[in-house]
Amino acid sequence: MAALVPDLPQVEQHIVEITNKARQDQKLVPLKVNAILARAARAYAERVARSGTFSHSADGRTPAQRAENAGYKHCDIAENLAMDENSQGFDTGALALQAIAGWMNSPPHRANMMRASVTEIGVGVARAPGSKPKFISVELLGRPATEIYSFKVVNLSNGGVSYSFGGKTRELKPGTSAVLTACSPGELVLSKLGNFLSNAVEIARTPAENKRVYALKSTAVGGTTLEVSVLGTPP
């Protein structure tokens, strides 16, 4: 009996659909197919299939470098790689499901699929030479440079404050502000500065969201409170 031969473009489409279903189950945004990422993923799948070197650096480059070389200017990038072999071959749906199952059962690969920062996807599948049906699947997940996270911290209070994000801490004097950018979400920690009589006091610890203003204001009883608004509206 001849081995089953999958429809590779359909396998790629199924992988996209199953990935988005898994993200939807976790209340994450679905990924849009990006043609440049798809070409880069397909080219690398073919390279790995030809070379027999199963690695994220089979061509001496990183996934980010391959994406950039293909013309994808990214803010964030991740790659999943699968090799599936069966002497009886695969039908189209089975190959997609097996690739996805391998990634979902691997914490690092599952984390890539569930990455909150990525918004786009490209998938490539190629058959390796040889008598036994063996297939290489590459899933590239990215966030374009045009979608960089941006948010603002404003100090409208009567005293000095500090903000910590991405491993760095900065101070803000009363009446000043700072615009921060990042390629992935993170935690924003806001604190009231201390002095020789008292230590610094944490005001709030919150996920930093895109296009938000984090305004610190003085309260009537001498404290400091945080108000969050959408960027472009008065804080």
C-alpha positions as CSV (number, residue, x, y, z in Angstrom):
1,M,0.0,0.0,0.0
2,A,1.3,3.4,-1.0
3,A,2.1,5.8,1.9
4,L,-0.4,8.6,2.5
5,V,0.7,11.9,1.1
6,P,-0.6,15.1,2.8
7,D,-1.5,18.3,1.0
8,L,1.3,20.5,2.4
9,P,-0.3,24.0,1.9
10,Q,-3.4,22.6,3.6
11,V,-1.3,21.3,6.5
12,E,0.1,24.8,6.9
13,Q,-3.4,26.2,7.0
14,H,-4.5,23.7,9.6
15,I,-1.6,24.5,11.8
16,V,-2.5,28.2,11.7
17,E,-6.2,27.3,12.5
18,I,-5.3,24.9,15.4
19,T,-2.8,27.4,16.9
20,N,-5.5,30.1,16.9
21,K,-8.1,27.8,18.4
22,A,-5.6,27.0,21.2
23,R,-5.0,30.8,21.7
24,Q,-8.7,31.5,21.7
25,D,-9.2,28.9,24.5
26,Q,-6.7,31.0,26.6
27,K,-8.4,34.3,25.7
28,L,-5.5,35.4,23.5
29,V,-5.9,37.3,20.3
30,P,-5.8,35.2,17.1
31,L,-2.8,35.5,14.8
32,K,-3.0,37.0,11.3
33,V,-1.1,35.2,8.6
34,N,1.9,37.3,7.4
35,A,3.1,36.4,3.9
36,I,6.7,37.3,4.7
37,L,6.8,35.1,7.8
38,A,5.2,32.3,5.8
39,R,7.9,32.5,3.1
40,A,10.6,32.5,5.7
41,A,9.1,29.5,7.5
42,R,8.7,27.5,4.3
43,A,12.2,28.3,3.1
44,Y,13.6,27.2,6.5
45,A,11.5,24.0,6.5
46,E,12.9,23.2,3.1
47,R,16.5,23.9,4.3
48,V,16.1,21.7,7.3
49,A,14.5,18.9,5.2
50,R,17.4,19.0,2.7
51,S,20.2,19.2,5.2
52,G,18.9,16.7,7.7
53,T,20.1,19.0,10.5
54,F,17.2,19.4,12.9
55,S,18.0,22.7,14.7
56,H,16.8,26.3,15.1
57,S,20.2,27.3,13.6
58,A,20.7,24.8,10.8
59,D,21.7,27.6,8.5
60,G,23.9,29.4,11.0
61,R,21.3,32.0,11.8
62,T,18.7,32.7,14.4
63,P,14.9,32.8,13.7
64,A,15.1,36.6,14.2
65,Q,17.9,36.9,11.6
66,R,16.0,34.7,9.1
67,A,12.9,36.9,9.6
68,E,14.9,40.1,9.1
69,N,16.6,38.7,6.0
70,A,13.2,37.9,4.5
71,G,12.2,41.5,5.1
72,Y,10.2,41.2,8.3
73,K,11.0,44.0,10.6
74,H,10.0,42.6,14.0
75,C,9.5,43.8,17.6
76,D,9.2,40.2,18.8
77,I,9.8,36.8,17.2
78,A,9.5,33.1,18.1
79,E,9.9,29.8,16.3
80,N,8.6,26.3,16.7
81,L,10.1,23.4,14.8
82,A,8.8,19.9,14.4
83,M,9.9,16.7,12.7
84,D,7.3,14.0,12.1
85,E,8.0,10.6,10.5
86,N,5.7,7.6,9.7
87,S,6.3,4.7,7.3
88,Q,2.6,4.8,6.4
89,G,2.7,8.5,5.7
90,F,0.2,11.1,7.0
91,D,-3.1,12.4,5.8
92,T,-3.3,16.2,5.9
93,G,-5.1,16.7,9.2
94,A,-3.1,14.0,11.0
95,L,0.2,15.7,10.2
96,A,-1.0,19.1,11.4
97,L,-2.3,17.6,14.6
98,Q,0.9,15.7,15.3
99,A,3.1,18.8,14.9
100,I,0.8,20.8,17.1
101,A,0.6,18.0,19.7
102,G,4.4,17.9,20.0
103,W,4.5,21.7,20.6
104,M,1.7,21.7,23.0
105,N,3.3,19.0,25.1
106,S,6.6,20.9,25.2
107,P,6.5,23.8,27.7
108,P,8.9,26.1,25.7
109,H,7.0,25.5,22.4
110,R,3.6,25.9,24.0
111,A,4.8,29.2,25.6
112,N,5.7,30.4,22.1
113,M,2.2,29.5,20.8
114,M,0.6,31.3,23.8
115,R,2.9,34.3,23.7
116,A,0.7,37.3,24.4
117,S,2.9,39.8,22.5
118,V,2.8,38.1,19.1
119,T,0.2,39.1,16.5
120,E,1.2,37.4,13.3
121,I,2.1,33.9,12.1
122,G,3.7,32.1,9.2
123,V,3.9,28.3,8.7
124,G,6.0,26.2,6.4
125,V,6.0,22.4,5.9
126,A,8.4,20.5,3.7
127,R,9.0,16.8,3.0
128,A,12.5,15.4,3.7
129,P,14.1,13.2,1.0
130,G,14.2,9.5,1.7
131,S,12.0,6.4,1.4
132,K,10.1,7.0,4.6
133,P,7.7,9.9,4.7
134,K,9.3,12.5,7.0
135,F,8.1,16.1,7.3
136,I,9.5,19.3,8.8
137,S,7.1,21.9,10.1
138,V,8.2,25.5,11.0
139,E,5.9,27.9,12.8
140,L,7.1,31.5,13.0
141,L,5.3,33.9,15.3
142,G,6.0,37.6,15.3
143,R,5.0,41.1,16.3
144,P,6.0,43.7,13.7
145,A,8.1,46.7,14.6
146,T,5.2,49.0,13.7
147,E,3.2,47.5,16.7
148,I,5.7,48.4,19.4
149,Y,4.0,48.8,22.9
150,S,3.9,52.4,24.0
151,F,2.5,53.8,27.3
152,K,3.0,56.9,29.5
153,V,3.6,57.5,33.2
154,V,2.6,60.9,34.5
155,N,3.4,62.3,37.9
156,L,0.5,64.7,38.9
157,S,1.2,64.3,42.6
158,N,2.9,66.7,44.9
159,G,5.9,64.6,45.5
160,G,8.5,62.6,43.7
161,V,7.7,59.1,42.4
162,S,9.6,56.3,40.7
163,Y,8.6,53.7,38.1
164,S,10.2,50.4,37.4
165,F,9.8,48.5,34.1
166,G,11.9,46.0,32.2
167,G,14.5,45.8,35.0
168,K,15.1,49.6,35.1
169,T,14.0,52.2,37.7
170,R,13.6,55.9,37.0
171,E,12.4,58.8,39.0
172,L,9.8,61.4,38.1
173,K,9.5,64.9,39.6
174,P,6.1,66.4,40.2
175,G,4.6,67.7,36.9
176,T,6.8,65.5,34.7
177,S,6.1,62.4,32.5
178,A,7.8,59.7,30.6
179,V,6.8,57.7,27.5
180,L,8.0,54.1,27.6
181,T,8.2,51.6,24.7
182,A,8.7,47.8,24.7
183,C,8.4,44.8,22.4
184,S,6.6,42.6,25.0
185,P,4.3,43.3,27.9
186,G,5.7,43.5,31.4
187,E,4.9,44.6,35.0
188,L,5.0,48.3,35.9
189,V,5.8,49.1,39.5
190,L,5.1,52.7,40.8
191,S,6.4,53.9,44.1
192,K,6.4,57.1,46.2
193,L,10.0,58.2,46.8
194,G,11.3,58.1,50.4
195,N,13.3,60.6,52.3
196,F,15.5,60.8,55.4
197,L,12.5,60.2,57.5
198,S,10.7,57.4,55.6
199,N,11.3,54.7,53.1
200,A,9.9,54.5,49.6
201,V,6.3,53.2,49.5
202,E,4.9,51.1,46.6
203,I,1.8,52.7,45.2
204,A,0.8,50.1,42.6
205,R,2.0,47.0,40.7
206,T,0.2,46.5,37.4
207,P,0.6,45.0,33.9
208,A,1.8,47.6,31.5
209,E,-0.7,47.8,28.7
210,N,-0.3,49.3,25.2
211,K,-1.7,52.9,24.7
212,R,-2.4,53.6,28.3
213,V,-1.6,56.5,30.6
214,Y,-0.6,55.8,34.2
215,A,-1.2,59.0,36.2
216,L,-0.2,59.4,39.8
217,K,-2.2,61.8,41.8
218,S,-2.1,63.1,45.4
219,T,-5.1,62.2,47.7
220,A,-6.8,64.5,50.2
221,V,-5.2,62.6,53.1
222,G,-1.6,63.0,51.8
223,G,-1.3,59.7,49.9
224,T,-0.8,59.0,46.3
225,T,-3.1,57.0,44.0
226,L,-3.0,55.6,40.5
227,E,-5.5,56.4,37.7
228,V,-5.3,54.6,34.4
229,S,-6.7,56.0,31.1
230,V,-6.4,55.4,27.4
231,L,-3.6,57.3,25.7
232,G,-5.0,60.4,24.1
233,T,-7.5,61.2,26.8
234,P,-6.8,63.6,29.7
235,P,-5.4,61.7,32.7
